[in-house]
Structures are given as structure tokens and as C-alpha cells.
């Protein structure tokens, strides 16, 4: 891929959160877009800072009952515990099929106006 670079962050390789933030701020000067893929482990020491410095947060869900139940809990933690404004959150539905929960229901559950779909 041209014009594409990546850094591999291995948890606990950066001893201080300031080092991590400095790296991201330096990257922001060089790039229009920076994607940070995190796990759903919201207890990771970098997770809250990543949410704070992000312009947009892409929340990816699979539209099944089991996955939506898990996503609701995670979504609430992001909104309530980490005080992330809902305007920063973009919902992406992945692996949609004929048996998926309807996107209008998903929008109501999460209070999101627009859903992006990727199959």
C-alpha cells in the first residue's frame, strides 16, 4: 500500500502514558488520519487517553442479539464512565445478513442517527 504506514504498539512497552500521547501528537502533525485499533478491554491503561485524544471513535458491532448485548454494556461504559460525547461515536455494523437485527432497531438502542454498514 502506498502512503500507508503503521506502528505496532505492544501493551506495556510504553512505560508512561505521556510517551504514548507524545507519539500520537507527533503523528498528528504528519498525517491526516491516524487509526488506533484497540481491544474491548476498557481497563487497558491507554484506553481512556485514546478516547480523549480521538476526533472520532468507530464502534464496530455484529448485529446479533448476543453481540448487541455485549456492545450495549461497552457502549455505556464509553459514554457514562469515560464521558465520551455521543457525537464522537460512529457505529459500524459488520457482517450484516438476512438474520441480522434491523438497523433501525440498532439505531434506537444506541441512540445513533446514522449507521455505516460493512459486510
LODRENVO-856313 format. One record per residue: x, y, z of N, C-alpha, C, O, CB in turn; residue in one letter; residue number from 1. Coordinates in steps of 0.2 Angstrom, whole numbers. Glycine has a CB too. Layout:
// residues N
<site <X; Y; Z>; <X; Y; Z>; <X; Y; Z>; <X; Y; Z>; <X; Y; Z>; "A"; NUM>;
...
// end
This chain:
// residues 119
<site <4; -6; 0>; <0; 0; 0>; <4; 6; 0>; <9; 7; 4>; <-5; 0; 6>; "X"; 1>;
<site <3; 11; -4>; <7; 17; -4>; <3; 22; 1>; <-3; 21; 2>; <7; 20; -11>; "X"; 2>;
<site <7; 26; 3>; <5; 31; 8>; <2; 28; 14>; <-3; 31; 17>; <0; 36; 5>; "X"; 3>;
<site <4; 22; 16>; <2; 19; 22>; <8; 17; 26>; <12; 13; 24>; <-3; 13; 20>; "X"; 4>;
<site <7; 18; 33>; <12; 16; 37>; <9; 14; 44>; <3; 16; 45>; <18; 22; 39>; "X"; 5>;
<site <12; 10; 47>; <9; 8; 54>; <15; 7; 59>; <21; 6; 58>; <6; 1; 53>; "X"; 6>;
<site <13; 8; 65>; <17; 7; 71>; <13; 1; 75>; <7; 1; 76>; <18; 13; 75>; "X"; 7>;
<site <17; -3; 78>; <15; -8; 82>; <16; -7; 89>; <21; -6; 91>; <18; -15; 80>; "X"; 8>;
<site <10; -6; 93>; <11; -4; 100>; <9; -11; 104>; <4; -14; 103>; <6; 1; 102>; "X"; 9>;
<site <14; -13; 107>; <13; -19; 111>; <12; -16; 119>; <16; -12; 121>; <19; -23; 111>; "X"; 10>;
<site <7; -18; 122>; <5; -16; 128>; <11; -17; 133>; <14; -22; 133>; <-1; -20; 131>; "X"; 11>;
<site <12; -12; 137>; <17; -11; 142>; <24; -10; 139>; <29; -10; 143>; <17; -18; 146>; "X"; 12>;
<site <24; -9; 133>; <31; -7; 130>; <32; 1; 131>; <38; 3; 132>; <31; -8; 123>; "X"; 13>;
<site <27; 4; 132>; <27; 12; 134>; <26; 12; 141>; <20; 11; 144>; <23; 16; 130>; "X"; 14>;
<site <31; 14; 145>; <30; 14; 152>; <26; 20; 155>; <23; 19; 160>; <37; 15; 155>; "X"; 15>;
<site <26; 25; 151>; <22; 31; 154>; <17; 33; 148>; <18; 33; 142>; <26; 37; 155>; "X"; 16>;
<site <11; 35; 151>; <6; 37; 146>; <8; 43; 142>; <6; 44; 136>; <-1; 38; 150>; "X"; 17>;
<site <12; 47; 145>; <14; 53; 142>; <18; 52; 135>; <18; 55; 130>; <19; 58; 146>; "X"; 18>;
<site <22; 46; 136>; <26; 44; 130>; <21; 42; 124>; <22; 44; 118>; <30; 38; 131>; "X"; 19>;
<site <16; 39; 126>; <11; 37; 121>; <8; 43; 118>; <7; 43; 112>; <6; 32; 124>; "X"; 20>;
<site <5; 48; 122>; <2; 54; 120>; <7; 58; 115>; <5; 61; 110>; <0; 58; 126>; "X"; 21>;
<site <13; 58; 117>; <18; 62; 113>; <19; 59; 106>; <19; 63; 101>; <25; 62; 117>; "X"; 22>;
<site <19; 53; 106>; <20; 49; 100>; <13; 51; 95>; <14; 52; 89>; <20; 42; 101>; "X"; 23>;
<site <8; 50; 98>; <1; 52; 94>; <1; 59; 92>; <0; 60; 86>; <-5; 50; 98>; "X"; 24>;
<site <3; 64; 96>; <3; 71; 94>; <8; 72; 89>; <7; 76; 84>; <5; 75; 100>; "X"; 25>;
<site <14; 69; 89>; <19; 69; 84>; <16; 67; 77>; <17; 70; 72>; <25; 66; 85>; "X"; 26>;
<site <13; 61; 78>; <10; 58; 72>; <4; 63; 69>; <3; 63; 62>; <7; 51; 73>; "X"; 27>;
<site <0; 66; 73>; <-5; 71; 71>; <-2; 76; 66>; <-6; 79; 62>; <-9; 73; 76>; "X"; 28>;
<site <4; 78; 67>; <7; 83; 63>; <9; 81; 56>; <10; 85; 52>; <14; 86; 67>; "X"; 29>;
<site <10; 74; 56>; <12; 71; 49>; <7; 68; 45>; <7; 68; 39>; <17; 66; 51>; "X"; 30>;
<site <1; 66; 48>; <-4; 63; 45>; <-11; 66; 46>; <-12; 69; 51>; <-4; 55; 47>; "X"; 31>;
<site <-15; 65; 40>; <-22; 67; 41>; <-26; 62; 45>; <-31; 65; 48>; <-25; 68; 34>; "X"; 32>;
<site <-25; 56; 45>; <-29; 51; 48>; <-24; 46; 52>; <-19; 44; 50>; <-33; 47; 43>; "X"; 33>;
<site <-26; 45; 58>; <-22; 40; 62>; <-27; 35; 65>; <-32; 37; 68>; <-18; 44; 68>; "X"; 34>;
<site <-27; 29; 64>; <-31; 24; 66>; <-28; 20; 72>; <-22; 18; 71>; <-33; 19; 60>; "X"; 35>;
<site <-31; 20; 77>; <-29; 16; 83>; <-34; 10; 84>; <-40; 12; 86>; <-28; 21; 89>; "X"; 36>;
<site <-32; 4; 83>; <-36; -1; 84>; <-35; -4; 92>; <-29; -5; 94>; <-35; -7; 79>; "X"; 37>;
<site <-40; -4; 96>; <-40; -6; 102>; <-44; -12; 103>; <-48; -14; 99>; <-42; 0; 107>; "X"; 38>;
<site <-42; -16; 109>; <-47; -21; 111>; <-53; -19; 114>; <-53; -12; 115>; <-43; -27; 115>; "X"; 39>;
<site <-57; -23; 116>; <-63; -21; 120>; <-61; -21; 128>; <-66; -20; 132>; <-69; -25; 119>; "X"; 40>;
<site <-55; -21; 129>; <-53; -21; 136>; <-52; -14; 138>; <-47; -10; 137>; <-46; -25; 137>; "X"; 41>;
<site <-58; -11; 141>; <-58; -4; 143>; <-54; -3; 149>; <-53; 3; 151>; <-65; -2; 144>; "X"; 42>;
<site <-51; -8; 152>; <-47; -7; 158>; <-39; -6; 156>; <-35; -5; 161>; <-47; -13; 163>; "X"; 43>;
<site <-38; -6; 150>; <-31; -5; 147>; <-29; 2; 149>; <-33; 7; 149>; <-31; -6; 140>; "X"; 44>;
<site <-23; 3; 152>; <-21; 10; 154>; <-21; 15; 149>; <-21; 21; 150>; <-14; 9; 157>; "X"; 45>;
<site <-21; 13; 143>; <-21; 18; 137>; <-28; 20; 134>; <-29; 25; 131>; <-16; 16; 131>; "X"; 46>;
<site <-32; 15; 136>; <-39; 16; 133>; <-42; 23; 134>; <-45; 26; 129>; <-44; 10; 136>; "X"; 47>;
<site <-43; 25; 140>; <-46; 31; 141>; <-43; 37; 138>; <-46; 42; 135>; <-46; 33; 149>; "X"; 48>;
<site <-36; 37; 138>; <-32; 43; 134>; <-34; 42; 127>; <-34; 47; 123>; <-25; 42; 136>; "X"; 49>;
<site <-34; 36; 124>; <-35; 36; 117>; <-42; 39; 115>; <-43; 42; 110>; <-35; 28; 115>; "X"; 50>;
<site <-47; 37; 119>; <-54; 40; 118>; <-53; 48; 119>; <-57; 51; 115>; <-59; 37; 124>; "X"; 51>;
<site <-50; 50; 124>; <-49; 58; 125>; <-46; 61; 119>; <-49; 66; 117>; <-46; 59; 131>; "X"; 52>;
<site <-41; 58; 116>; <-37; 62; 110>; <-40; 60; 103>; <-38; 63; 99>; <-30; 60; 110>; "X"; 53>;
<site <-45; 56; 103>; <-48; 54; 97>; <-53; 59; 94>; <-57; 62; 98>; <-52; 47; 97>; "X"; 54>;
<site <-53; 61; 88>; <-58; 65; 85>; <-65; 61; 84>; <-70; 64; 85>; <-56; 68; 78>; "X"; 55>;
<site <-64; 55; 82>; <-70; 51; 80>; <-68; 44; 83>; <-62; 42; 83>; <-71; 50; 73>; "X"; 56>;
<site <-73; 40; 86>; <-72; 34; 88>; <-77; 29; 84>; <-83; 30; 84>; <-74; 33; 96>; "X"; 57>;
<site <-74; 24; 81>; <-78; 20; 77>; <-80; 13; 81>; <-75; 10; 83>; <-74; 18; 70>; "X"; 58>;
<site <-86; 12; 82>; <-88; 7; 87>; <-91; 2; 82>; <-96; 3; 79>; <-94; 10; 92>; "X"; 59>;
<site <-88; -4; 82>; <-90; -9; 77>; <-94; -15; 81>; <-91; -17; 86>; <-83; -12; 74>; "X"; 60>;
<site <-100; -16; 78>; <-104; -22; 81>; <-106; -27; 75>; <-106; -25; 70>; <-110; -19; 85>; "X"; 61>;
<site <-107; -33; 78>; <-110; -38; 74>; <-118; -38; 76>; <-119; -38; 82>; <-107; -45; 74>; "X"; 62>;
<site <-122; -37; 71>; <-130; -36; 73>; <-133; -43; 75>; <-138; -45; 72>; <-133; -33; 67>; "X"; 63>;
<site <-131; -46; 80>; <-134; -52; 83>; <-136; -50; 90>; <-133; -46; 93>; <-130; -58; 83>; "X"; 64>;
<site <-141; -54; 93>; <-143; -52; 99>; <-137; -53; 105>; <-137; -48; 109>; <-149; -57; 101>; "X"; 65>;
<site <-134; -58; 104>; <-128; -59; 109>; <-123; -53; 109>; <-121; -50; 114>; <-125; -66; 108>; "X"; 66>;
<site <-121; -52; 103>; <-116; -46; 102>; <-118; -39; 103>; <-115; -35; 106>; <-113; -46; 94>; "X"; 67>;
<site <-125; -38; 102>; <-128; -32; 104>; <-128; -31; 111>; <-127; -25; 114>; <-135; -31; 101>; "X"; 68>;
<site <-130; -36; 115>; <-130; -36; 122>; <-123; -34; 125>; <-123; -30; 129>; <-132; -43; 125>; "X"; 69>;
<site <-118; -37; 122>; <-111; -35; 125>; <-109; -28; 123>; <-106; -25; 127>; <-106; -40; 122>; "X"; 70>;
<site <-111; -26; 117>; <-110; -20; 114>; <-113; -14; 118>; <-110; -9; 119>; <-112; -19; 107>; "X"; 71>;
<site <-119; -16; 121>; <-123; -11; 125>; <-119; -9; 131>; <-118; -3; 133>; <-130; -13; 126>; "X"; 72>;
<site <-117; -14; 134>; <-113; -13; 141>; <-107; -9; 139>; <-105; -4; 143>; <-111; -20; 144>; "X"; 73>;
<site <-103; -11; 134>; <-97; -7; 132>; <-98; 0; 130>; <-95; 4; 132>; <-93; -11; 126>; "X"; 74>;
<site <-103; 1; 126>; <-105; 7; 124>; <-107; 12; 130>; <-105; 18; 130>; <-111; 7; 119>; "X"; 75>;
<site <-111; 9; 135>; <-112; 13; 141>; <-106; 15; 145>; <-106; 21; 147>; <-117; 9; 145>; "X"; 76>;
<site <-102; 11; 145>; <-95; 12; 149>; <-92; 18; 145>; <-89; 23; 149>; <-91; 6; 149>; "X"; 77>;
<site <-91; 18; 139>; <-88; 23; 135>; <-92; 30; 136>; <-89; 35; 137>; <-88; 21; 127>; "X"; 78>;
<site <-98; 30; 136>; <-102; 36; 136>; <-102; 39; 144>; <-101; 44; 145>; <-109; 35; 134>; "X"; 79>;
<site <-104; 34; 148>; <-105; 36; 155>; <-99; 37; 159>; <-97; 42; 162>; <-110; 32; 158>; "X"; 80>;
<site <-95; 31; 159>; <-89; 31; 164>; <-83; 36; 161>; <-80; 39; 165>; <-86; 24; 165>; "X"; 81>;
<site <-82; 36; 154>; <-77; 39; 151>; <-79; 46; 148>; <-75; 50; 146>; <-74; 35; 146>; "X"; 82>;
<site <-86; 47; 149>; <-89; 54; 147>; <-87; 56; 140>; <-86; 62; 138>; <-86; 59; 152>; "X"; 83>;
<site <-88; 51; 135>; <-86; 52; 128>; <-93; 55; 125>; <-98; 51; 126>; <-84; 46; 124>; "X"; 84>;
<site <-93; 61; 122>; <-99; 63; 119>; <-101; 59; 113>; <-97; 56; 109>; <-98; 70; 116>; "X"; 85>;
<site <-108; 57; 113>; <-110; 53; 108>; <-109; 55; 101>; <-109; 51; 96>; <-118; 52; 109>; "X"; 86>;
<site <-108; 62; 100>; <-106; 64; 93>; <-100; 62; 91>; <-99; 62; 85>; <-106; 72; 94>; "X"; 87>;
<site <-95; 60; 95>; <-89; 57; 93>; <-89; 50; 90>; <-85; 47; 87>; <-84; 58; 98>; "X"; 88>;
<site <-95; 47; 92>; <-95; 39; 91>; <-99; 38; 84>; <-104; 41; 83>; <-99; 36; 97>; "X"; 89>;
<site <-95; 34; 80>; <-98; 32; 74>; <-99; 24; 74>; <-95; 20; 76>; <-93; 33; 68>; "X"; 90>;
<site <-105; 22; 73>; <-107; 15; 73>; <-106; 12; 67>; <-109; 14; 62>; <-114; 14; 76>; "X"; 91>;
<site <-103; 6; 67>; <-102; 2; 61>; <-104; -5; 62>; <-102; -8; 67>; <-94; 2; 58>; "X"; 92>;
<site <-109; -7; 57>; <-112; -14; 58>; <-108; -18; 53>; <-107; -17; 47>; <-119; -14; 56>; "X"; 93>;
<site <-105; -23; 56>; <-101; -28; 52>; <-104; -35; 52>; <-108; -37; 56>; <-94; -29; 55>; "X"; 94>;
<site <-104; -38; 46>; <-106; -45; 45>; <-114; -45; 45>; <-117; -50; 48>; <-104; -50; 50>; "X"; 95>;
<site <-117; -40; 42>; <-124; -40; 42>; <-127; -45; 37>; <-124; -46; 31>; <-127; -33; 40>; "X"; 96>;
<site <-132; -49; 38>; <-135; -53; 34>; <-143; -53; 35>; <-146; -49; 38>; <-132; -60; 35>; "X"; 97>;
<site <-146; -58; 32>; <-154; -59; 32>; <-156; -60; 39>; <-162; -58; 41>; <-156; -64; 28>; "X"; 98>;
<site <-152; -63; 44>; <-154; -64; 50>; <-152; -59; 55>; <-153; -60; 61>; <-151; -71; 52>; "X"; 99>;
<site <-149; -53; 53>; <-147; -48; 57>; <-153; -44; 60>; <-158; -44; 57>; <-142; -43; 54>; "X"; 100>;
<site <-151; -41; 66>; <-156; -36; 69>; <-156; -30; 64>; <-151; -28; 62>; <-154; -34; 76>; "X"; 101>;
<site <-162; -28; 63>; <-164; -22; 59>; <-160; -16; 61>; <-159; -15; 67>; <-171; -21; 59>; "X"; 102>;
<site <-157; -12; 56>; <-153; -7; 58>; <-157; -1; 61>; <-154; 3; 65>; <-150; -4; 52>; "X"; 103>;
<site <-163; 0; 60>; <-167; 5; 64>; <-168; 3; 71>; <-168; 8; 75>; <-174; 5; 61>; "X"; 104>;
<site <-168; -3; 73>; <-168; -5; 80>; <-161; -4; 83>; <-161; -1; 89>; <-170; -13; 81>; "X"; 105>;
<site <-156; -5; 79>; <-149; -4; 82>; <-148; 4; 83>; <-145; 5; 88>; <-144; -7; 77>; "X"; 106>;
<site <-151; 8; 79>; <-150; 15; 80>; <-154; 17; 86>; <-151; 21; 90>; <-153; 19; 73>; "X"; 107>;
<site <-160; 14; 87>; <-163; 16; 93>; <-160; 14; 99>; <-159; 18; 104>; <-170; 13; 93>; "X"; 108>;
<site <-157; 8; 99>; <-154; 5; 105>; <-148; 9; 107>; <-147; 11; 113>; <-151; -2; 104>; "X"; 109>;
<site <-144; 12; 102>; <-138; 15; 104>; <-139; 23; 103>; <-134; 27; 105>; <-133; 13; 99>; "X"; 110>;
<site <-145; 25; 101>; <-146; 32; 101>; <-142; 36; 95>; <-140; 42; 96>; <-144; 36; 107>; "X"; 111>;
<site <-140; 32; 90>; <-136; 34; 85>; <-140; 36; 79>; <-145; 32; 77>; <-130; 29; 83>; "X"; 112>;
<site <-139; 41; 75>; <-143; 43; 70>; <-142; 39; 63>; <-146; 38; 59>; <-143; 50; 68>; "X"; 113>;
<site <-135; 38; 62>; <-133; 35; 56>; <-129; 29; 58>; <-125; 29; 62>; <-129; 40; 52>; "X"; 114>;
<site <-130; 24; 53>; <-126; 18; 54>; <-122; 17; 47>; <-125; 17; 42>; <-130; 12; 56>; "X"; 115>;
<site <-116; 15; 48>; <-112; 13; 42>; <-112; 5; 42>; <-111; 2; 47>; <-105; 16; 42>; "X"; 116>;
<site <-113; 2; 36>; <-113; -5; 35>; <-107; -8; 31>; <-105; -5; 26>; <-120; -7; 32>; "X"; 117>;
<site <-104; -13; 34>; <-99; -16; 30>; <-100; -24; 31>; <-101; -26; 37>; <-92; -14; 33>; "X"; 118>;
<site <-101; -27; 26>; <-102; -34; 26>; <-96; -38; 24>; <-96; -45; 24>; <-108; -36; 21>; "X"; 119>;
// end
